[in-house]
């Protein structure tokens, strides 16, 4: 694997945690949110680049893999906003305007897949946007 691919795998793993934390913001992860994430990964994120993981699969699948692992193990994700800020400070070039908008659109689509976003989800989305735009 190339260094670029290793960085993108880490980026997609971070996004898996971000989108899990998005779904978890209201303390309940609904099947509709999981389904929405999987559709977005399939229809949008897989086309984002051609990076491969160590199994020669599209690196964007790491979003789903991490999300599913966290869900299956009922892990509570904490400090994700700080993780985003830290990763972004090191890998600034990955956070283009288009990528930030895609991250935010994905997060918003997850929160609104069951019903309109509630207060805790809106707060999380606001914090995420601030971290991404710093």
C-alpha positions in Angstrom: 0.0 0.0 0.0 1.2 3.5 -0.8 1.5 6.1 1.9 -1.3 8.0 0.2 -3.6 5.0 0.5 -2.6 4.4 4.2 -3.6 8.0 4.9 -6.9 7.6 3.1 -7.7 4.4 5.0 -7.1 6.3 8.2 -9.3 9.1 6.9 -12.2 6.8 6.1 -11.8 5.0 9.4 -12.2 8.4 11.1 -15.3 9.1 9.0 -16.7 5.7 10.1 -16.4 7.0 13.7 -17.8 10.4 12.8 -20.8 8.9 11.1 -21.4 6.5 14.0 -21.1 9.3 16.5 -23.6 11.2 14.3 -26.1 8.4 14.5 -25.4 8.0 18.2 -25.9 11.7 19.0 -29.5 11.1 20.2 -28.4 7.9 22.1 -30.4 5.6 19.6 -29.0 4.2 16.4 -31.9 3.2 14.2 -31.9 0.7 11.3 -32.8 3.6 8.9 -29.7 5.4 9.9 -27.5 2.4 9.2 -29.2 1.8 5.9 -28.8 5.4 4.9 -25.1 5.3 5.7 -24.6 2.1 3.6 -26.4 3.6 0.6 -24.3 6.8 0.8 -21.1 4.8 1.0 -22.1 2.8 -2.0 -23.5 5.6 -4.1 -21.1 8.4 -3.2 -18.0 7.6 -1.1 -16.8 4.7 -3.2 -16.4 7.1 -6.2 -14.5 9.7 -4.2 -11.1 8.3 -5.1 -9.3 5.1 -6.1 -7.5 4.4 -2.8 -7.2 0.7 -1.7 -6.9 -0.8 1.7 -4.6 -3.7 2.6 -7.0 -6.2 1.1 -7.0 -4.3 -2.2 -10.7 -3.2 -1.6 -11.9 0.3 -2.0 -10.6 2.2 1.0 -14.0 3.9 1.4 -15.4 0.6 2.7 -13.5 1.4 5.9 -16.4 3.8 6.7 -18.8 0.9 6.8 -16.4 -1.5 8.5 -15.7 0.9 11.4 -19.3 1.9 11.7 -20.4 -1.7 11.8 -17.8 -2.7 14.4 -18.8 0.2 16.7 -22.4 -0.7 16.3 -22.0 -4.4 16.8 -19.9 -3.8 20.0 -22.2 -1.0 21.2 -19.3 1.3 21.7 -19.9 4.9 22.8 -17.7 7.2 20.8 -16.4 10.1 22.7 -14.1 12.9 21.7 -14.7 12.5 18.0 -14.7 16.3 17.4 -11.2 16.5 18.9 -10.2 13.6 16.7 -11.5 15.4 13.6 -9.6 18.6 14.5 -6.4 16.7 15.2 -6.5 14.6 12.0 -7.4 17.7 10.0 -4.5 19.7 11.4 -2.1 17.0 10.1 -3.9 16.2 6.8 -5.3 19.5 5.8 -5.2 18.8 2.1 -7.9 16.0 2.5 -10.4 18.5 3.8 -11.3 20.4 0.6 -14.5 22.4 0.5 -16.2 19.6 -1.5 -15.1 16.9 1.0 -16.3 19.0 3.9 -19.7 19.5 2.3 -19.9 15.7 1.5 -19.1 14.9 5.1 -21.7 17.3 6.3 -24.3 16.1 3.8 -23.7 12.5 4.8 -24.0 13.3 8.5 -27.2 15.3 7.8 -28.7 12.5 5.7 -28.0 10.0 8.5 -29.7 12.2 11.1 -32.7 12.9 9.0 -33.2 9.3 7.7 -35.6 8.4 10.5 -37.2 11.8 11.3 -36.1 15.3 11.3 -32.9 16.0 13.3 -33.5 16.4 17.0 -31.7 18.9 19.3 -28.8 16.6 20.2 -28.2 15.8 16.6 -28.3 19.5 15.6 -25.8 20.3 18.3 -23.5 17.5 17.1 -23.8 18.6 13.4 -23.0 22.2 14.5 -19.9 21.1 16.4 -18.8 18.9 13.4 -19.2 21.8 11.0 -17.1 24.1 13.2 -14.4 21.4 13.5 -14.3 20.9 9.8 -14.2 24.6 8.9 -11.5 25.5 11.4 
